[in-house]
Amino acid sequence: MASFRTAVALASLLVLFSLSSAQLSSEFYSHSCPNLFPTIKSVVESAIQAEARIGASLLRLFFHDCFV
């Protein structure tokens, strides 16, 4: 009986996951936080002007955070 319930629960989850259509989008914050990208850009530019080597460190951080 427990294995049947587990099978039904897993089947239900599979159906729910197949129905979702979540997609990554570069426009995700355009409505909820429209000033996000200009704010980030100005902060990163200021940090790079203060210490040029931090640009490479930030690029590595963003790569590992976003692309892995």
Steps between C-alpha positions, in 0.01 A plus 500: 500500500783741585673431168174574317471837680862577419441415134190719487685787667792472256265480202319811624827687534606399151173628358537831684859544385409424140222760509724779626657716235752697703754668280797722576455851371721807484181704550418341839563817705371751244170548684580416861827695517547715188810679636687180580741490206596870502559478876717190470692651208585817690612309810717261297654786302581684824658187647713445189615863502605466863679165446544383140571136594157461655347486150650156437390381844143617440491337159612171653244535780215567256609213276498248782177636645303528177641258246580182689 
